[in-house]
């Protein structure tokens, strides 16, 4: 599953809107939207923020065998 799709799925499972997730991460809603639509790839720091906001380990956002996103 692509990273953006994974973020969207986990966000919805928790009942968060894009605004909710953005507020919890300290990011803008538009940024979350761009990640979910694969327009932009989050940095490793942003992945840490998103994982923390979703209360999941970072590895649950990344594809198997990846410890960091591509730059």
C-alpha positions, 0 to 999 in steps of 0.5 A: 500500500502506498504511503499516502493511501496508508496515511489516509486509511489510518486517519479515517480509521481513527475518525480524524479529518485532514484538519484534525490530523494536521492539527495533531502533527503541527502541519497544514491540512493542505500538506496532509492532503498532498501526502494522501494524494501522492503529490508530495512525500513526507520527510522522515521527520514528518513521518515521525510526526504523523505516526505519533499523531496516529499513535502508531509505530513509524514502521506501520506507515512505511512499506515493508523493508523500508526504514526511511522514506525516499528523499 
